[in-house]
């Protein structure tokens, strides 16, 4: 095995492909993509690049990933999904408060642990307890992944910044703004309610 440093990237010469490691992920040189065809679950409130085509050839190198997340509207988040596959295993998704450090290290507000399949597609789980998010407020989504599984990354769309954490290093690194991450956020948006007069009640019968 040969190791070469090039422009801050770690190039690992392996047979038969060349793997490039950067920002906590691997590029293996494989090509191709799969379409997104699975129906959405529950009420889809927010998403990252979920209508784009997934991009093969990238896999996870670090064990944990953190994403700044500022919802545009207030809602109760109940489920998170990623476009995942390649290797099956247990993952955890957590919603964190902003600690003010600029890193995904705040208090855990909610989480879910579940098993992802090796079959590529939208995969996720309901949170243990739904959490109320305030529009315009910064939170962090932490994704503890299956090592070497396929990256939840699209061929195009909106770049989503991320942090990464290697267990061997013991600290968060980043951020990096290189990838079109793919995620779906489900929940309930509160609706405004007003007082109804007695005449309005009678008028409905």
WOWO-V743318 format. One record per backbone hydrogen bond with DSSP energy under -1.0 kcal/mol. CO is the residue of the C=O (numbers start at 0). NH is the residue of the N-H. Records with the same first field share a line. If there is no record, write none. Layout:
# WOWO-V743318
CO=NH, NH
This chain:
# WOWO-V743318
1=12
3=10
5=8
8=5
9=20
10=3
11=18
16=13
18=11
19=26
20=9
21=24
23=60, 61
24=21
25=58
26=19
31=55
33=53
42=186
45=184
47=182
48=51
52=154
56=27
57=150
58=25
59=147
62=144
63=164
64=142
65=162
66=140
68=138
70=135
74=132
75=187
76=130
77=126
78=185
79=124
80=183
81=122
83=120
84=86, 149
88=115
90=113
91=143
92=111
93=141
94=108, 109
95=139
102=104
106=96
109=94
110=127
111=92
113=90
115=88
117=85
120=83
122=81
124=79
130=76
132=74
133=136
138=68
139=95
140=66
141=93
142=64
143=91
145=148
148=59
150=152
151=181
152=54
161=175
162=65
163=172
164=62, 63
165=169
172=163
175=161
178=159, 180
179=153
182=47
183=80
184=44, 45
185=77, 78
187=75
196=200
197=201
198=202
201=204
